[in-house]
Amino acid sequence: MAPRLCSTSPFLFAVLHLAAFAAVSNAGQVAVYWGQNNGDGTLTETCASGWYGFVNIAFLNVFGENRAPGLNLAGHCEQATGTCTSLSSEISSCQQSGVKVLLSLGGAAGQYSLSSADDARGVAGYLWDNFLGGSSTSRPFGDALLDGIDFDIETGGGDHYDELAMALASRCNGACLLTAAPQCPYPDARLGAAIRTGVFNHVWVQFYNNKEAQCQYVDGDTSKLLDAWARWTSAVPAPADVFMGLPAERTAATNGGYIDADTLLSQVLPTVKGAANYGGVMLWDRWRDTTARYGEKLQGNV
């Protein structure tokens, strides 16, 4: 219980109120990707762990250029047979416990691209009607209203993702989150233009699987990681905050970037948290984290 403030100390009350607000607003959170292995467990279990503030359902990896949009959730459910509607109650359970649930677009494999501004606006309309605040007779997750859309664009070109982001922002009108997961080389080849629009709330940069770009942790050397972090935090436009994206376990990043939690907490986060737009840590992915328990180690420390 907080101590009672003296009613005759309005100045002290104001000072303490502002200090508390600053502490809360600078507190980091943990985001995680879910959906690419049955070892993830359920969404309900993921959110009930208490380790995460955001869960990205991965992936909607077919969209654009007149393709029928399609989910790939690695056996959790099948959009074609309608079984993904079973996630509706789990999404609601997560949201009731304070966890934001988003749909992630793209991923490392799939058939997706945008051919024009009209194409981008069409995809935005589909996302709004089927996952956000719009209406459709074929919502894959049933009645669940997701909290936002995540851009994890890793294949193809980067054309028109800025227009997709702006079209979504216009439809959402502040009522949903937009997030992005660029690679750590700055600027990201596919999401650079989209991020520069300034419509994103959170940018969780993938500081892994980019060994040749020298923007990740390598063999005990934090310098390249911290240099890349400084570049990103100085460049991402407000109001977005920036998360340090990391693999939850060594095998989650075949091209490097894994950093153990103890090293992260002792040698990296003290510097990283100094950024005014620091947001927290993103983990790939829930499947690995169920055994690595990386997210658990970060509780109260991000």
Backbone as numpy.savetxt, mean C-alpha at the origin, in Angstrom:
# Nx Ny Nz CAx CAy CAz Cx Cy Cz
-5.21 5.63 31.68 -6.05 6.82 31.68 -5.18 8.06 31.68
-5.52 9.06 30.85 -4.72 10.28 30.79 -4.97 11.11 32.02
-3.94 11.83 32.52 -4.12 12.68 33.68 -5.10 13.80 33.38
-5.87 14.22 34.40 -6.82 15.31 34.23 -6.06 16.62 34.14
-6.39 17.46 33.15 -5.75 18.76 33.01 -6.50 19.79 33.84
-5.76 20.67 34.44 -6.37 21.73 35.25 -7.20 22.64 34.36
-8.40 22.94 34.77 -9.27 23.77 33.95 -8.77 25.20 33.83
-7.82 25.59 34.70 -7.29 26.96 34.67 -6.02 27.03 33.83
-5.71 25.97 33.02 -4.47 25.96 32.25 -4.76 25.80 30.76
-5.47 26.75 30.13 -5.78 26.59 28.71 -4.55 26.56 27.83
-3.51 27.33 28.21 -2.29 27.32 27.39 -1.62 25.96 27.45
-1.54 25.40 28.68 -0.94 24.08 28.82 -1.73 23.04 28.06
-3.07 23.15 28.11 -3.91 22.22 27.37 -3.62 22.29 25.88
-3.51 23.52 25.35 -3.25 23.69 23.92 -1.91 23.10 23.52
-0.89 23.33 24.36 0.44 22.80 24.06 0.44 21.29 24.03
-0.18 20.68 25.05 -0.21 19.23 25.12 -1.06 18.65 23.99
-2.14 19.32 23.65 -2.99 18.84 22.55 -2.22 18.84 21.24
-1.49 19.90 20.96 -0.72 19.97 19.72 0.39 18.93 19.71
1.03 18.73 20.84 2.10 17.74 20.92 1.56 16.34 20.68
0.39 16.06 21.26 -0.21 14.74 21.06 -0.60 14.54 19.62
-1.15 15.60 19.00 -1.53 15.49 17.58 -0.32 15.22 16.72
0.79 15.91 17.01 2.01 15.72 16.21 2.52 14.31 16.36
2.47 13.77 17.59 2.96 12.41 17.82 2.14 11.40 17.05
0.81 11.60 17.05 -0.05 10.66 16.34 0.15 10.77 14.84
0.22 12.03 14.34 0.29 12.21 12.90 1.60 11.70 12.33
2.67 11.63 13.17 3.97 11.15 12.69 4.17 9.67 12.96
3.17 9.03 13.58 3.30 7.61 13.88 3.22 6.80 12.60
4.10 5.80 12.48 4.11 4.96 11.29 3.13 3.81 11.40
2.76 3.27 10.26 1.91 2.10 10.19 2.57 1.05 9.31
1.99 -0.14 9.29 2.51 -1.23 8.47 1.45 -1.62 7.45
1.86 -1.70 6.19 0.99 -2.18 5.11 1.50 -3.53 4.64
0.59 -4.38 4.16 1.00 -5.70 3.70 0.16 -6.10 2.48
0.74 -6.92 1.63 0.02 -7.47 0.49 -0.48 -8.87 0.84
-1.72 -9.12 0.46 -2.39 -10.41 0.72 -3.02 -10.92 -0.55
-2.95 -12.24 -0.78 -3.73 -12.82 -1.86 -2.96 -13.66 -2.86
-1.63 -13.74 -2.74 -0.87 -14.45 -3.76 -0.41 -15.84 -3.33
-0.93 -16.34 -2.23 -0.63 -17.71 -1.80 -1.65 -18.11 -0.76
-2.12 -19.35 -0.81 -3.09 -19.80 0.18 -2.52 -19.81 1.59
-1.17 -19.80 1.69 -0.53 -19.71 3.00 -0.74 -18.37 3.68
-1.34 -17.41 2.94 -1.70 -16.13 3.53 -2.63 -16.29 4.72
-3.42 -17.37 4.71 -4.53 -17.44 5.64 -5.66 -16.56 5.16
-6.65 -16.37 5.97 -7.80 -15.57 5.57 -7.53 -14.09 5.80
-8.34 -13.27 5.15 -8.26 -11.84 5.41 -8.59 -11.54 6.87
-9.58 -12.23 7.39 -9.96 -12.02 8.78 -8.78 -12.28 9.71
-8.08 -13.38 9.49 -6.91 -13.69 10.31 -5.82 -12.64 10.16
-5.62 -12.19 8.92 -4.60 -11.19 8.65 -4.86 -9.92 9.44
-6.09 -9.46 9.39 -6.42 -8.22 10.08 -6.48 -8.39 11.59
-6.94 -9.56 12.03 -7.05 -9.82 13.47 -5.70 -9.95 14.14
-4.63 -10.14 13.35 -3.29 -10.23 13.95 -2.91 -8.94 14.66
-3.48 -7.82 14.21 -3.14 -6.53 14.81 -1.82 -5.97 14.33
-1.22 -6.60 13.32 0.10 -6.17 12.85 0.03 -5.07 11.81
-1.11 -4.93 11.13 -1.17 -4.10 9.94 -2.24 -3.02 10.03
-1.95 -1.88 9.40 -2.93 -0.83 9.25 -3.59 -0.82 7.89
-2.90 -1.45 6.91 -3.40 -1.53 5.54 -3.17 -2.94 5.00
-4.17 -3.45 4.27 -4.02 -4.72 3.57 -4.39 -4.49 2.11
-3.45 -4.80 1.22 -3.68 -4.69 -0.22 -4.04 -6.07 -0.77
-5.25 -6.21 -1.29 -5.66 -7.46 -1.92 -5.02 -7.52 -3.31
-4.21 -8.54 -3.56 -3.42 -8.62 -4.79 -3.78 -9.87 -5.59
-4.10 -9.67 -6.85 -4.11 -8.48 -7.68 -5.32 -8.52 -8.61
-5.74 -7.34 -9.10 -6.52 -7.25 -10.33 -5.48 -7.09 -11.42
-5.17 -8.18 -12.11 -4.03 -8.16 -13.04 -4.44 -8.29 -14.51
-5.72 -8.12 -14.78 -6.20 -8.04 -16.16 -7.12 -6.83 -16.25
-6.75 -5.86 -17.09 -7.61 -4.69 -17.29 -7.05 -3.86 -18.45
-7.90 -2.98 -18.96 -7.51 -2.06 -20.01 -7.62 -2.64 -21.41
-7.68 -1.74 -22.40 -7.71 -2.11 -23.82 -8.80 -3.13 -24.13
-9.99 -2.87 -23.57 -11.20 -3.67 -23.81 -11.11 -5.09 -23.27
-10.15 -5.37 -22.42 -10.11 -6.69 -21.76 -11.18 -6.74 -20.66
-11.73 -7.90 -20.44 -12.61 -8.08 -19.30 -11.75 -8.10 -18.04
-11.93 -7.16 -17.12 -11.08 -7.10 -15.93 -11.14 -8.41 -15.14
-9.98 -8.83 -14.61 -9.92 -10.10 -13.91 -9.02 -10.10 -12.70
-9.47 -10.77 -11.66 -8.69 -10.95 -10.44 -7.87 -12.22 -10.52
-6.67 -12.19 -9.92 -5.89 -13.40 -9.68 -5.52 -13.41 -8.21
-6.25 -14.19 -7.43 -6.00 -14.28 -5.98 -5.46 -15.65 -5.59
-4.76 -16.27 -6.51 -3.97 -17.48 -6.24 -4.73 -18.56 -5.47
-5.95 -18.81 -5.88 -6.70 -19.91 -5.27 -7.55 -19.53 -4.08
-7.45 -18.31 -3.60 -8.33 -17.89 -2.50 -9.79 -17.91 -2.94
-10.03 -17.53 -4.19 -11.38 -17.54 -4.73 -11.28 -17.36 -6.24
-12.38 -17.56 -6.94 -12.40 -17.43 -8.38 -13.49 -16.43 -8.78
-13.07 -15.37 -9.40 -14.03 -14.35 -9.84 -15.06 -14.94 -10.80
-14.61 -15.81 -11.72 -15.50 -16.34 -12.75 -16.66 -17.14 -12.18
-16.42 -17.80 -11.05 -17.48 -18.62 -10.45 -18.23 -17.90 -9.34
-17.83 -16.66 -9.07 -18.52 -15.85 -8.07 -18.13 -16.12 -6.64
-17.08 -16.93 -6.42 -16.75 -17.29 -5.04 -16.03 -16.18 -4.29
-15.58 -15.14 -4.99 -14.90 -14.04 -4.30 -15.86 -13.19 -3.47
-17.16 -13.36 -3.70 -18.12 -12.64 -2.87 -18.03 -13.08 -1.41
-17.42 -14.24 -1.17 -17.24 -14.71 0.21 -16.32 -13.81 1.01
-15.54 -12.98 0.30 -14.63 -12.08 1.00 -15.33 -10.86 1.57
-16.57 -10.65 1.20 -17.29 -9.45 1.64 -17.29 -9.30 3.15
-17.67 -10.37 3.85 -17.75 -10.29 5.32 -16.37 -10.14 5.93
-15.35 -10.73 5.30 -13.99 -10.61 5.82 -13.46 -9.18 5.66
-13.77 -8.57 4.52 -13.37 -7.18 4.31 -14.03 -6.29 5.35
-15.31 -6.51 5.58 -16.02 -5.72 6.59 -15.43 -5.92 7.98
-15.05 -7.16 8.29 -14.44 -7.44 9.58 -13.13 -6.67 9.75
-12.33 -6.64 8.69 -11.08 -5.88 8.73 -11.35 -4.41 8.98
-12.30 -3.86 8.25 -12.60 -2.44 8.37 -13.14 -2.10 9.75
-13.92 -3.00 10.31 -14.45 -2.75 11.65 -13.36 -2.74 12.71
-12.25 -3.43 12.41 -11.13 -3.43 13.36 -10.13 -2.31 13.06
-10.47 -1.43 12.12 -9.64 -0.27 11.83 -8.61 -0.45 10.74
-8.64 -1.59 10.05 -7.68 -1.86 8.97 -8.28 -1.40 7.64
-7.50 -0.64 6.88 -7.92 -0.20 5.56 -7.64 -1.32 4.55
-8.62 -1.64 3.72 -8.48 -2.71 2.73 -8.57 -2.11 1.33
-7.55 -2.37 0.51 -7.49 -1.83 -0.84 -7.35 -2.95 -1.85
-7.70 -2.64 -3.09 -7.47 -3.55 -4.21 -6.22 -3.09 -4.94
-5.27 -4.00 -5.14 -4.04 -3.66 -5.84 -4.14 -4.03 -7.32
-3.79 -3.07 -8.16 -3.79 -3.27 -9.61 -2.41 -3.68 -10.08
-2.35 -4.65 -10.99 -1.08 -4.95 -11.65 -0.39 -6.18 -11.14
0.80 -5.98 -10.55 1.63 -7.09 -10.13 2.66 -7.45 -11.19
3.47 -8.44 -10.88 4.59 -8.81 -11.76 4.16 -9.58 -12.99
2.95 -10.11 -13.00 2.48 -10.90 -14.15 1.02 -10.61 -14.39
0.65 -10.52 -15.66 -0.74 -10.28 -15.99 -0.87 -9.67 -17.37
-2.09 -9.36 -17.72 -2.37 -8.71 -19.00 -3.06 -7.38 -18.70
-2.26 -6.35 -18.60 -2.84 -5.05 -18.29 -2.03 -3.94 -18.95
-2.75 -2.92 -19.39 -2.16 -1.73 -19.99 -3.30 -0.79 -20.30
-2.96 0.47 -20.56 -3.96 1.47 -20.90 -3.59 2.10 -22.23
-4.54 2.18 -23.13 -4.24 2.65 -24.47 -4.52 4.12 -24.69
-5.31 4.74 -23.82 -5.70 6.13 -24.04 -6.30 6.70 -22.76
-6.54 8.02 -22.79 -7.21 8.66 -21.67 -8.63 8.10 -21.48
-9.31 7.83 -22.59 -10.65 7.25 -22.50 -10.61 5.86 -21.88
-9.60 5.09 -22.23 -9.41 3.76 -21.65 -9.21 3.88 -20.14
-8.37 4.82 -19.73 -8.12 5.04 -18.31 -9.40 5.41 -17.58
-10.19 6.29 -18.17 -11.44 6.69 -17.54 -12.42 5.51 -17.47
-12.38 4.65 -18.48 -13.24 3.47 -18.46 -12.86 2.51 -17.33
-11.56 2.30 -17.13 -11.10 1.44 -16.05 -11.46 2.06 -14.70
-11.31 3.38 -14.60 -11.68 4.07 -13.35 -13.16 3.85 -13.05
-14.00 3.94 -14.07 -15.43 3.70 -13.87 -15.72 2.29 -13.41
-15.01 1.33 -14.02 -15.19 -0.07 -13.59 -14.80 -0.24 -12.13
-13.66 0.30 -11.73 -13.20 0.17 -10.35 -14.17 0.83 -9.38
-14.65 2.01 -9.74 -15.59 2.72 -8.88 -16.88 1.92 -8.69
-17.41 1.41 -9.80 -18.70 0.70 -9.72 -18.60 -0.67 -9.09
-17.45 -1.34 -9.21 -17.35 -2.73 -8.77 -16.62 -2.95 -7.46
-15.86 -1.94 -7.00 -15.11 -2.13 -5.76 -15.24 -0.97 -4.77
-15.65 0.19 -5.27 -15.71 1.38 -4.42 -17.15 1.81 -4.21
-17.43 3.11 -4.35 -18.74 3.61 -3.95 -19.82 3.58 -4.99
-19.53 3.04 -6.18 -20.54 2.95 -7.23 -21.42 1.73 -7.07
-22.13 1.40 -8.13 -23.03 0.25 -8.07 -22.91 -0.58 -9.33
-23.05 -1.88 -9.17 -22.96 -2.82 -10.28 -23.66 -4.11 -9.85
-24.15 -4.85 -10.82 -24.79 -6.13 -10.52 -23.77 -7.25 -10.42
-22.50 -6.95 -10.67 -21.49 -8.01 -10.68 -20.27 -7.65 -9.84
-20.49 -7.08 -8.66 -19.36 -6.71 -7.80 -18.64 -7.97 -7.32
-17.35 -8.14 -7.65 -16.64 -9.38 -7.31 -16.60 -9.68 -5.82
-16.53 -8.63 -4.97 -16.49 -8.83 -3.52 -17.85 -8.57 -2.88
-18.89 -8.70 -3.64 -20.22 -8.51 -3.09 -20.46 -7.08 -2.65
-21.09 -6.93 -1.50 -21.48 -5.60 -1.02 -20.34 -4.82 -0.38
-19.17 -5.43 -0.23 -18.06 -4.76 0.44 -17.64 -3.51 -0.33
-17.40 -2.43 0.40 -16.86 -1.20 -0.17 -15.41 -1.09 0.25
-14.50 -1.25 -0.68 -13.08 -1.16 -0.35 -12.71 0.27 0.01
-11.60 0.40 0.71 -11.15 1.73 1.13 -10.36 2.45 0.06
-9.93 1.73 -0.99 -9.17 2.42 -2.02 -8.56 1.48 -3.02
-7.71 2.07 -3.87 -7.05 1.35 -4.97 -5.55 1.59 -4.88
-4.80 0.51 -5.04 -3.34 0.54 -5.02 -2.82 0.29 -6.43
-1.80 1.05 -6.83 -1.17 0.89 -8.15 0.17 0.18 -7.97
0.25 -1.08 -8.38 1.51 -1.83 -8.36 1.83 -2.26 -9.80
2.19 -1.28 -10.61 2.35 -1.48 -12.05 3.80 -1.87 -12.34
4.00 -3.15 -12.70 5.35 -3.68 -12.85 5.66 -4.20 -14.25
4.69 -4.22 -15.14 4.95 -4.67 -16.51 4.35 -3.67 -17.49
4.80 -3.75 -18.74 4.28 -2.88 -19.77 4.76 -1.45 -19.62
4.13 -0.56 -20.35 4.50 0.85 -20.30 3.79 1.59 -19.18
4.11 2.86 -19.07 3.51 3.68 -18.02 2.48 4.66 -18.52
2.07 4.52 -19.77 1.14 5.48 -20.34 -0.23 5.45 -19.67
-0.73 6.63 -19.38 -2.11 6.87 -18.96 -2.43 6.46 -17.53
-1.44 6.03 -16.74 -1.74 5.75 -15.34 -1.97 7.03 -14.56
-1.37 8.13 -15.02 -1.67 9.42 -14.40 -3.14 9.78 -14.62
-3.65 9.50 -15.81 -5.05 9.79 -16.09 -5.98 8.86 -15.33
-5.57 7.61 -15.14 -6.36 6.69 -14.32 -6.42 7.18 -12.89
-5.28 7.62 -12.36 -5.24 8.11 -10.98 -6.14 9.34 -10.81
-6.06 10.27 -11.76 -6.87 11.48 -11.66 -8.35 11.19 -11.82
-8.68 10.24 -12.69 -10.08 9.87 -12.86 -10.64 9.23 -11.60
-9.85 8.39 -10.95 -10.28 7.79 -9.69 -10.42 8.84 -8.60
-9.45 9.76 -8.53 -9.50 10.81 -7.52 -10.75 11.67 -7.71
-11.12 11.92 -8.95 -12.31 12.72 -9.23 -13.57 11.99 -8.77
-13.64 10.69 -9.03 -14.81 9.92 -8.60 -14.86 9.78 -7.08
-13.71 9.55 -6.48 -13.66 9.36 -5.03 -13.97 10.65 -4.28
-13.47 11.77 -4.79 -13.69 13.07 -4.16 -13.34 13.03 -2.67
-12.19 12.41 -2.37 -11.71 12.35 -1.00 -12.26 11.21 -0.18
-13.16 10.41 -0.75 -13.81 9.35 0.02 -13.08 8.02 -0.03
-12.01 7.90 -0.82 -11.25 6.66 -0.86 -9.77 6.97 -1.03
-8.95 5.98 -0.70 -7.51 6.13 -0.74 -6.95 5.72 -2.09
-5.89 6.41 -2.50 -5.10 6.00 -3.65 -3.67 5.82 -3.19
-3.10 4.66 -3.50 -1.74 4.36 -3.09 -0.96 3.83 -4.28
0.37 3.90 -4.17 1.23 3.45 -5.26 2.42 2.71 -4.70
2.90 1.71 -5.47 4.04 0.89 -5.05 5.12 0.92 -6.12
5.80 2.07 -6.30 6.84 2.16 -7.32 8.09 1.38 -6.93
8.93 1.08 -7.92 10.24 0.52 -7.67 11.15 1.64 -7.14
12.24 1.26 -6.46 13.06 2.28 -5.81 13.91 3.15 -6.72
14.27 2.77 -7.96 14.94 3.74 -8.82 14.02 4.93 -9.07
14.54 6.15 -8.86 13.71 7.34 -9.02 14.04 8.04 -10.32
13.00 8.48 -11.09 11.57 8.22 -10.88 11.19 6.85 -11.41
10.12 6.31 -10.90 9.68 5.00 -11.37 9.26 5.10 -12.83
9.71 4.14 -13.64 9.48 4.20 -15.08 8.01 4.14 -15.46
7.20 3.49 -14.64 5.79 3.31 -14.99 4.85 4.19 -14.18
5.24 4.54 -12.96 4.34 5.29 -12.09 4.80 6.71 -11.82
5.93 7.10 -12.40 6.45 8.44 -12.13 5.45 9.54 -12.42
4.84 9.51 -13.60 3.89 10.56 -13.98 2.65 10.52 -13.10
2.19 9.33 -12.76 1.01 9.21 -11.90 1.28 9.81 -10.52
2.43 9.51 -9.95 2.76 10.02 -8.62 2.88 11.54 -8.63
3.39 12.09 -9.73 3.54 13.55 -9.82 2.22 14.29 -9.86
1.11 13.59 -10.10 -0.20 14.27 -10.09 -0.56 14.78 -8.70
0.03 14.20 -7.67 -0.26 14.63 -6.31 -1.58 14.14 -5.75
-2.18 13.12 -6.38 -3.48 12.64 -5.89 -3.35 11.43 -4.96
-2.13 10.93 -4.76 -1.96 9.74 -3.93 -1.88 10.09 -2.45
-2.41 9.19 -1.63 -2.34 9.34 -0.17 -1.09 8.72 0.42
-0.71 7.55 -0.12 0.45 6.83 0.40 1.25 6.28 -0.78
2.57 6.36 -0.66 3.46 5.78 -1.66 4.39 4.83 -0.93
4.19 3.51 -1.16 5.07 2.52 -0.51 6.08 2.02 -1.53
7.28 2.56 -1.44 8.33 2.30 -2.42 8.94 0.93 -2.20
9.11 0.16 -3.28 9.69 -1.18 -3.18 11.22 -1.08 -3.18
11.79 -1.07 -1.99 13.25 -1.03 -1.85 13.81 -2.45 -1.85
13.44 -3.21 -2.86 13.91 -4.59 -2.99 13.74 -5.03 -4.44
14.42 -6.12 -4.79 14.40 -6.65 -6.16 14.93 -5.64 -7.18
15.81 -4.74 -6.73 16.40 -3.74 -7.62 17.90 -3.62 -7.36
18.56 -4.76 -7.26 19.97 -4.78 -6.88 20.84 -3.95 -7.81
20.61 -4.07 -9.12 21.45 -3.35 -10.08 21.27 -1.84 -9.98
20.12 -1.41 -9.50 19.85 0.03 -9.41 20.49 0.67 -8.18
20.99 -0.16 -7.28 21.70 0.32 -6.09 20.84 1.29 -5.26
19.64 0.85 -4.95 18.76 1.68 -4.12 18.16 0.86 -3.00
18.87 -0.19 -2.57 18.36 -1.06 -1.52 19.49 -1.49 -0.60
19.11 -2.13 0.48 20.08 -2.62 1.46 20.88 -3.78 0.86
22.21 -3.71 1.00 23.08 -4.74 0.44 24.20 -5.07 1.42
24.23 -6.32 1.88 25.38 -6.84 2.63 25.85 -5.93 3.76
24.92 -5.52 4.59 25.29 -4.72 5.74 25.46 -3.24 5.45
25.30 -2.83 4.21 25.48 -1.43 3.82 24.11 -0.75 3.70
23.85 0.21 4.58 22.57 0.93 4.56 22.61 2.20 3.71
23.79 2.59 3.23 23.95 3.90 2.60 23.10 4.06 1.35
23.08 3.05 0.48 22.33 3.16 -0.77 20.83 3.22 -0.49
20.38 2.43 0.48 18.98 2.44 0.86 18.58 3.82 1.40
19.40 4.37 2.28 19.06 5.66 2.89 19.16 6.80 1.89
20.11 6.71 0.96 20.19 7.73 -0.09 18.94 7.71 -0.96
18.48 6.49 -1.31 17.28 6.37 -2.13 16.05 6.86 -1.36
16.00 6.54 -0.09 14.90 7.01 0.75 14.83 8.54 0.75
15.98 9.19 0.92 16.02 10.65 0.94 15.54 11.22 -0.39
15.90 10.57 -1.47 15.47 11.05 -2.78 13.95 10.96 -2.91
13.39 9.85 -2.50 11.95 9.68 -2.62 11.18 10.63 -1.71
11.59 10.74 -0.47 10.83 11.59 0.46 10.92 13.06 0.09
11.98 13.45 -0.60 12.09 14.85 -1.02 11.32 15.12 -2.30
10.95 14.08 -3.03 10.33 14.26 -4.34 8.83 13.99 -4.38
8.33 13.11 -3.53 6.91 12.75 -3.58 6.07 13.95 -3.16
5.11 14.36 -4.00 4.32 15.55 -3.66 3.31 15.28 -2.55
3.07 16.33 -1.76 2.03 16.26 -0.74 0.69 16.06 -1.44
-0.27 15.40 -0.79 -0.27 15.04 0.63 0.27 13.65 0.94
0.88 12.99 -0.04 1.29 11.60 0.18 2.39 11.50 1.23
2.31 10.43 2.03 3.46 10.06 2.85 4.14 8.87 2.18
5.33 8.54 2.66 6.16 7.53 2.00 6.45 6.39 2.97
6.25 5.17 2.50 6.53 3.97 3.28 7.78 3.29 2.72
8.53 2.67 3.60 9.67 1.87 3.16 9.18 0.45 2.89
9.13 0.07 1.61 8.68 -1.26 1.24 9.81 -2.27 1.32
9.58 -3.38 2.03 10.61 -4.38 2.28 10.04 -5.80 2.18
10.89 -6.77 1.88 10.44 -8.17 1.91 10.34 -8.67 3.35
9.27 -9.40 3.65 9.08 -9.91 5.00 10.03 -11.06 5.33
10.60 -11.66 4.27 11.49 -12.80 4.47 12.43 -12.86 3.27
13.61 -13.42 3.44 14.64 -13.33 2.40 14.16 -13.87 1.05
13.42 -14.98 1.05 12.98 -15.57 -0.21 11.89 -14.74 -0.90
11.38 -13.72 -0.24 10.36 -12.88 -0.85 10.95 -11.91 -1.87
12.28 -11.81 -1.91 12.93 -10.90 -2.86 14.16 -11.59 -3.44
13.98 -12.23 -4.59 15.07 -13.01 -5.17 16.22 -12.14 -5.65
15.97 -10.87 -5.88 17.02 -9.95 -6.30 17.44 -8.99 -5.21
17.30 -9.44 -3.98 17.88 -8.72 -2.86 17.01 -7.63 -2.27
17.54 -7.07 -1.20 16.87 -6.01 -0.47 16.38 -6.42 0.89
16.50 -7.72 1.23 16.04 -8.16 2.55 16.92 -7.54 3.63
16.28 -7.06 4.67 16.98 -6.52 5.82 16.28 -7.05 7.07
17.03 -7.66 7.96 16.38 -8.26 9.13 15.79 -7.17 10.01
14.79 -7.54 10.77 14.04 -6.56 11.56 14.91 -5.84 12.57
15.85 -6.55 13.19 16.71 -5.91 14.18 17.55 -4.80 13.56
18.12 -5.08 12.38 18.91 -4.07 11.69 18.04 -2.90 11.25
16.84 -3.22 10.76 15.92 -2.16 10.36 15.63 -1.23 11.53
15.33 -1.82 12.68 14.94 -1.03 13.84 16.10 -0.23 14.41
17.30 -0.79 14.36 18.44 -0.12 15.01 19.22 0.80 14.09
19.30 0.47 12.79 20.19 1.22 11.90 19.47 2.00 10.80
18.22 1.70 10.56 17.53 2.35 9.44 16.39 3.25 9.90
15.47 2.73 10.67 14.30 3.52 11.04 14.63 4.79 11.82
15.66 4.81 12.67 15.96 6.08 13.34 16.22 7.23 12.37
16.81 6.93 11.23 17.02 7.96 10.19 15.76 8.17 9.37
15.15 7.08 8.94 13.98 7.13 8.07 12.85 7.93 8.71
12.65 7.74 10.01 11.53 8.39 10.69 11.72 9.89 10.83
12.91 10.38 10.46 13.13 11.81 10.50 12.48 12.57 9.36
12.05 11.85 8.33 11.39 12.51 7.20 10.01 13.00 7.62
9.69 14.23 7.25 8.40 14.80 7.64 7.24 14.03 7.04
7.46 13.39 5.89 6.39 12.63 5.23 6.58 11.12 5.38
7.27 10.71 6.43 7.40 9.28 6.74 6.03 8.70 7.06
5.72 7.53 6.47 4.42 6.91 6.72 4.47 5.59 7.44
5.59 4.84 7.25 5.68 3.54 7.89 6.44 2.55 7.03
6.06 1.29 7.13 6.74 0.20 6.44 5.70 -0.63 5.68
6.03 -0.99 4.45 5.19 -1.92 3.67 5.93 -3.25 3.57
5.19 -4.35 3.68 5.78 -5.68 3.61 5.20 -6.49 2.46
6.10 -7.15 1.75 5.71 -8.17 0.77 6.21 -9.50 1.34
5.31 -10.41 1.66 3.88 -10.30 1.65 3.36 -11.05 2.87
2.06 -11.14 3.03 1.47 -11.79 4.19 1.86 -13.27 4.29
1.95 -13.96 3.17 2.31 -15.38 3.18 3.63 -15.57 3.93
4.66 -14.83 3.54 5.95 -14.98 4.22 5.87 -14.49 5.66
5.05 -13.48 5.88 5.02 -12.90 7.21 4.31 -13.79 8.22
3.52 -14.74 7.76 2.87 -15.64 8.71 3.89 -16.47 9.47
5.04 -16.76 8.82 6.10 -17.51 9.50 7.23 -16.62 9.98
7.58 -15.60 9.18 8.69 -14.70 9.57 8.29 -13.80 10.72
7.01 -13.44 10.81 6.46 -12.60 11.87 7.18 -11.24 11.94
7.56 -10.75 10.76 8.24 -9.47 10.65 7.31 -8.35 11.14
6.07 -8.41 10.69 5.11 -7.38 11.09 4.93 -7.33 12.60
4.97 -8.49 13.24 4.84 -8.52 14.70 6.00 -7.81 15.35
7.21 -7.99 14.82 8.40 -7.37 15.37 8.37 -5.84 15.25
7.61 -5.36 14.28 7.54 -3.92 14.06 6.51 -3.21 14.93
5.66 -4.00 15.59 4.58 -3.39 16.38 5.12 -2.46 17.45
4.62 -1.23 17.43 5.04 -0.23 18.40 6.38 0.39 18.10
7.00 0.02 16.98 8.34 0.52 16.68 8.44 1.29 15.37
7.34 1.34 14.60 7.41 2.07 13.33 6.90 3.50 13.47
